Amino acid sequence: MARRRMIQAINEALAEEMARDPRVILFGEDVEISIMGDTRGLHATFGPDRVRNTPICETVMTGMAVGAAAAGYRPICHMMYGNFLYTGMDAIANQAAKLRYMTGGQIKLPLVYMGVFGAGRSSAAQHSDAMHPVFMNLGGVKVVLPASPADAKGLLKSAIRDDNPVIFLQAAGRGGEAGEVPEEEYTIPLGVAEVKRPGRDVTLVAIGAMVRPALRAAEALAGEGIAVEVIDPRTLMPLDAETIVASVRRTGRLVVVDEARDTCSAASHIAAVATEAAWGALKAAPRRVTVPDVAIPYSPPLEKALLPDPERIAAAVRATLGR
């Protein structure tokens, strides 16, 4: 194992996949100079034919990715901020998500759209959305949200090798976080959740950046004699409902933490799936810890006040236990 920051792990995944497969190309906003740090050095290593800046026109970028994938490349389209996926939505929703189905499988679309998402950097409303629920609803796009450097590297490598469109979202403000990353070649399959902490009393599903505060809440609750099982879905589409439901059947209680706004959040979907599948085992109504249905403010104190934190998560766990 080696100690890596998340942006280093992502950078390694990109470099390894580009070295492994000459069909992998990277383009996007400032990928040559790498403002985010995750594409640093790739232009020097692989040259302008495979690593290229694009104009700031997301509609063109997302459409280019579809065309390149259909032509046999494996493009990685770096959007910088996940919010910019909105402005390239036509190619994502009407082309990338549907063309493989509409051609009866005659073409493959092995492409990755990636960007930083969520709050935590005071980047203001147009750069801070947690937009993953939008893409979960398209029906033809996979959605990946890593919570650790090791997961980021293994999941990104799998996303690049996948023959379907993948949205890869890196949590804002987490790029500098370090963790243990295997030094040998490895991938993490899409659609497989991970139990981050076993427990018997409550199932706590935490998405993306919410894994860290969820684990802190679980640690604090352990001091109160509450054993919380923390599950990181890692991918939301496909969702590993089997792991989540099996845990809920054991614990009888569910809390879901999601950085998305409350209405139509991933937390809502997970709670619904678990309720339907484990209704007879539930001892209390599932609870969601989310963001209010408002734009993310620029002010750091206001931004912090909106985001789920260990205290809010712990309070939700206690409430589902009737404490």
TIVEXRO-150020 format. One record per residue (C-alpha): x, y, z; residue number from 1. Coordinates in Angstrom, 1 decimal, always signed. Layout:
BEGIN
c1  c2  c3  pos
X  Y  Z  NUM
...
//
This chain:
BEGIN
c1  c2  c3  pos
+0.0  +0.0  +0.0  1
+1.1  +3.6  -0.7  2
-0.2  +6.8  +0.8  3
-1.9  +8.9  -1.8  4
-4.1  +12.0  -2.0  5
-7.3  +11.6  -3.9  6
-6.2  +13.7  -6.8  7
-3.0  +11.7  -7.0  8
-4.9  +8.5  -7.1  9
-7.1  +9.8  -9.9  10
-4.1  +11.0  -11.7  11
-2.5  +7.6  -11.4  12
-5.6  +5.9  -12.7  13
-5.7  +8.2  -15.8  14
-2.0  +7.7  -16.5  15
-2.2  +3.9  -16.1  16
-5.2  +3.6  -18.4  17
-3.8  +5.8  -21.0  18
-0.5  +3.8  -21.0  19
-2.5  +0.6  -21.1  20
-4.8  +1.5  -24.0  21
-3.9  +3.9  -26.8  22
-7.6  +4.4  -27.5  23
-8.0  +6.3  -24.2  24
-8.0  +10.1  -24.8  25
-8.5  +13.0  -22.5  26
-10.0  +16.4  -23.2  27
-11.7  +19.1  -21.4  28
-11.4  +22.5  -19.6  29
-7.8  +23.2  -18.7  30
-6.7  +19.6  -18.6  31
-3.2  +20.6  -19.9  32
-2.4  +22.8  -17.0  33
-4.7  +20.9  -14.6  34
-6.2  +23.5  -12.3  35
-7.7  +20.7  -10.2  36
-4.4  +18.7  -10.2  37
-5.9  +15.4  -11.3  38
-4.6  +15.6  -14.9  39
-1.2  +17.1  -14.0  40
+1.7  +15.8  -16.2  41
-0.5  +13.8  -18.6  42
-0.1  +16.3  -21.5  43
+3.7  +16.1  -21.2  44
+3.6  +12.3  -21.1  45
+1.0  +11.5  -23.8  46
+1.2  +14.6  -26.0  47
-1.4  +16.9  -27.6  48
-3.0  +14.2  -29.7  49
-4.3  +12.4  -26.6  50
-4.6  +15.2  -24.0  51
-6.1  +18.5  -25.2  52
-7.7  +21.6  -23.9  53
-11.1  +22.5  -25.3  54
-13.0  +25.8  -25.6  55
-15.3  +26.5  -22.7  56
-18.3  +25.1  -24.5  57
-19.7  +22.2  -22.7  58
-22.3  +21.4  -25.4  59
-19.4  +20.8  -27.8  60
-17.4  +18.8  -25.2  61
-20.1  +16.4  -24.3  62
-21.1  +15.8  -27.9  63
-17.4  +15.3  -28.9  64
-17.2  +12.5  -26.3  65
-20.2  +10.7  -27.8  66
-18.8  +10.9  -31.3  67
-15.3  +9.8  -30.3  68
-16.7  +6.9  -28.3  69
-18.9  +5.8  -31.3  70
-15.8  +6.0  -33.5  71
-13.8  +3.5  -31.3  72
-12.0  +5.7  -28.8  73
-12.4  +5.7  -25.1  74
-12.7  +9.4  -24.3  75
-12.6  +11.0  -20.9  76
-14.3  +14.4  -20.9  77
-13.2  +16.5  -18.0  78
-15.9  +19.1  -17.2  79
-13.9  +20.6  -14.3  80
-17.1  +21.3  -12.2  81
-20.0  +18.9  -12.2  82
-22.4  +21.8  -12.6  83
-21.1  +22.3  -16.1  84
-22.6  +18.9  -17.0  85
-25.9  +20.8  -17.0  86
-24.9  +22.9  -20.0  87
-23.8  +19.8  -21.9  88
-27.0  +17.9  -21.0  89
-28.4  +17.3  -24.5  90
-25.6  +15.1  -25.6  91
-25.5  +13.3  -22.2  92
-29.3  +12.7  -21.9  93
-30.4  +12.3  -25.5  94
-27.3  +10.8  -27.1  95
-24.9  +9.1  -24.6  96
-27.7  +7.6  -22.5  97
-29.7  +6.3  -25.4  98
-27.7  +5.6  -28.5  99
-26.6  +2.1  -27.5  100
-30.2  +1.1  -27.0  101
-31.5  +2.9  -30.1  102
-29.0  +1.2  -32.3  103
-29.8  -2.3  -30.9  104
-26.3  -2.5  -29.4  105
-24.6  -1.9  -32.7  106
-22.4  +0.8  -31.2  107
-20.7  +1.0  -27.8  108
-20.2  +4.3  -26.0  109
-17.2  +3.8  -23.6  110
-16.9  +7.3  -22.3  111
-16.4  +9.0  -19.0  112
-17.6  +12.4  -18.0  113
-15.8  +13.6  -14.8  114
-15.8  +16.6  -12.6  115
-15.8  +18.0  -9.1  116
-19.2  +18.2  -7.4  117
-20.8  +19.3  -4.2  118
-20.1  +22.0  -1.6  119
-17.2  +22.5  +0.7  120
-15.0  +25.0  -1.2  121
-17.2  +28.1  -1.1  122
-17.5  +28.0  -4.9  123
-21.0  +29.4  -4.9  124
-24.3  +28.1  -6.3  125
-23.2  +27.5  -9.9  126
-20.3  +25.3  -8.9  127
-21.5  +23.5  -5.8  128
-24.5  +21.2  -6.7  129
-24.6  +17.6  -5.9  130
-26.3  +16.6  -9.2  131
-26.0  +12.8  -9.1  132
-29.8  +12.2  -8.8  133
-30.3  +13.9  -12.2  134
-28.0  +11.3  -13.9  135
-29.4  +8.4  -11.9  136
-32.7  +9.1  -13.6  137
-31.5  +8.9  -17.2  138
-31.7  +5.2  -17.5  139
-28.5  +4.7  -19.6  140
-25.7  +6.3  -17.6  141
-23.7  +4.8  -14.8  142
-23.0  +7.1  -11.8  143
-19.9  +6.8  -9.6  144
-19.0  +8.7  -6.4  145
-15.8  +7.5  -4.7  146
-15.2  +8.4  -1.0  147
-11.5  +7.5  -0.7  148
-8.3  +7.6  -2.8  149
-8.3  +3.8  -3.2  150
-11.9  +3.8  -4.4  151
-11.3  +6.7  -6.7  152
-8.5  +5.0  -8.5  153
-10.1  +1.6  -8.7  154
-13.5  +2.9  -9.7  155
-12.1  +5.3  -12.3  156
-10.1  +2.5  -14.0  157
-13.3  +0.4  -14.2  158
-15.2  +3.4  -15.5  159
-12.7  +3.9  -18.3  160
-12.8  +0.2  -19.3  161
-16.6  +0.1  -19.2  162
-18.4  +0.0  -22.6  163
-21.1  +2.4  -21.3  164
-21.2  +6.1  -20.4  165
-20.1  +6.8  -16.9  166
-20.5  +9.9  -14.8  167
-17.5  +10.0  -12.4  168
-17.9  +12.7  -9.6  169
-15.1  +13.7  -7.2  170
-16.3  +15.3  -4.0  171
-15.3  +19.0  -3.7  172
-12.7  +19.8  -1.1  173
-11.6  +16.2  -0.8  174
-8.8  +16.1  -3.4  175
-6.2  +16.6  -0.8  176
-7.3  +13.9  +1.5  177
-4.9  +11.0  +1.8  178
-5.4  +7.3  +2.2  179
-3.9  +3.9  +1.5  180
-3.9  +2.9  -2.1  181
-2.7  -0.5  -3.4  182
+0.5  -0.3  -5.4  183
-0.3  -3.3  -7.6  184
-2.7  -3.2  -10.5  185
-6.4  -3.3  -9.4  186
-9.9  -2.3  -10.3  187
-13.1  -2.0  -8.3  188
-16.2  -3.3  -10.1  189
-19.0  -0.8  -10.6  190
-22.2  -1.7  -8.7  191
-20.6  -3.2  -5.6  192
-21.0  -1.4  -2.3  193
-18.6  -1.6  +0.6  194
-19.4  -2.0  +4.3  195
-17.1  +0.6  +5.9  196
-18.0  -0.3  +9.4  197
-20.0  -3.3  +10.7  198
-22.8  -2.8  +13.2  199
-26.0  -4.4  +14.5  200
-28.3  -1.5  +15.6  201
-28.7  +0.8  +12.6  202
-27.8  +0.7  +8.9  203
-26.2  +4.1  +7.9  204
-25.8  +4.5  +4.1  205
-23.5  +7.4  +3.3  206
-22.9  +8.7  -0.3  207
-19.6  +10.2  -1.5  208
-18.3  +13.0  +0.7  209
-20.8  +12.0  +3.4  210
-18.9  +8.8  +4.2  211
-16.4  +10.7  +6.4  212
-18.9  +12.5  +8.6  213
-21.0  +9.3  +8.8  214
-18.0  +7.3  +10.1  215
-17.3  +10.1  +12.7  216
-20.9  +9.9  +13.8  217
-20.7  +6.1  +14.1  218
-17.5  +6.4  +16.2  219
-19.2  +8.9  +18.5  220
-22.3  +6.7  +18.8  221
-20.2  +3.7  +19.7  222
-19.4  +5.5  +22.9  223
-23.1  +5.5  +23.7  224
-23.4  +1.7  +23.1  225
-24.9  +2.1  +19.6  226
-23.3  -0.1  +16.9  227
-23.8  +1.5  +13.5  228
-23.2  -0.3  +10.2  229
-21.9  +2.2  +7.7  230
-22.3  +1.4  +4.0  231
-20.8  +3.3  +1.1  232
-22.7  +2.4  -2.2  233
-19.7  +3.7  -4.2  234
-21.9  +3.6  -7.4  235
-25.5  +4.8  -7.4  236
-26.2  +3.5  -10.9  237
-26.1  +0.5  -10.8  238
-26.9  +0.5  -7.1  239
-25.9  -2.5  -4.9  240
-29.4  -2.7  -3.3  241
-28.7  -6.3  -2.2  242
-26.0  -5.2  +0.3  243
-28.1  -2.4  +1.6  244
-31.2  -4.5  +2.0  245
-29.4  -7.3  +3.7  246
-28.0  -4.9  +6.2  247
-31.4  -3.3  +6.9  248
-32.9  -6.8  +7.4  249
-30.3  -7.4  +10.1  250
-30.5  -4.1  +11.9  251
-34.2  -3.2  +11.3  252
-33.3  +0.5  +10.9  253
-32.0  +2.8  +8.1  254
-30.6  +6.3  +7.9  255
-29.3  +7.6  +4.5  256
-27.0  +10.6  +4.2  257
-26.8  +12.4  +0.9  258
-25.3  +15.7  +0.0  259
-28.0  +16.2  -2.7  260
-31.1  +18.4  -2.1  261
-33.8  +16.5  -0.3  262
-36.5  +16.3  -3.0  263
-35.8  +13.4  -5.4  264
-32.4  +12.8  -3.7  265
-30.5  +9.5  -3.9  266
-31.3  +9.1  -0.3  267
-35.0  +9.1  -1.2  268
-34.5  +6.4  -3.7  269
-32.4  +4.2  -1.4  270
-34.9  +4.6  +1.4  271
-37.8  +3.6  -0.9  272
-35.9  +0.5  -2.2  273
-35.0  -0.6  +1.3  274
-38.5  +0.0  +2.6  275
-40.1  -2.1  -0.2  276
-37.6  -4.9  +0.1  277
-37.3  -5.1  +3.9  278
-40.7  -3.8  +5.1  279
-41.2  -6.7  +7.5  280
-37.9  -6.3  +9.2  281
-38.1  -2.5  +9.8  282
-38.5  -1.4  +13.4  283
-38.7  +2.3  +12.6  284
-39.3  +4.5  +9.6  285
-36.2  +5.2  +7.5  286
-34.7  +8.6  +7.9  287
-32.8  +10.9  +5.4  288
-30.2  +13.4  +6.2  289
-29.9  +15.7  +3.2  290
-29.5  +19.3  +2.1  291
-32.5  +21.7  +2.1  292
-34.1  +22.5  -1.3  293
-32.1  +25.7  -1.8  294
-29.1  +26.8  -3.8  295
-25.7  +26.4  -2.1  296
-24.6  +29.7  -0.7  297
-21.2  +31.3  -1.3  298
-20.8  +32.2  +2.4  299
-18.6  +29.6  +4.1  300
-20.7  +29.6  +7.4  301
-24.0  +29.3  +5.5  302
-22.6  +26.6  +3.2  303
-21.4  +24.7  +6.3  304
-24.8  +25.1  +8.0  305
-26.5  +23.4  +5.1  306
-24.3  +20.3  +4.8  307
-24.9  +17.1  +6.8  308
-22.4  +16.8  +9.6  309
-21.6  +14.2  +12.3  310
-24.0  +15.9  +14.8  311
-27.0  +15.9  +12.4  312
-26.2  +12.3  +11.4  313
-25.9  +11.1  +15.0  314
-29.2  +12.8  +15.9  315
-30.9  +11.0  +13.0  316
-29.5  +7.7  +14.2  317
-30.7  +8.3  +17.8  318
-34.1  +9.4  +16.5  319
-34.6  +6.1  +14.6  320
-33.7  +4.3  +17.8  321
-36.2  +6.4  +19.8  322
-33.6  +8.2  +21.8  323
//
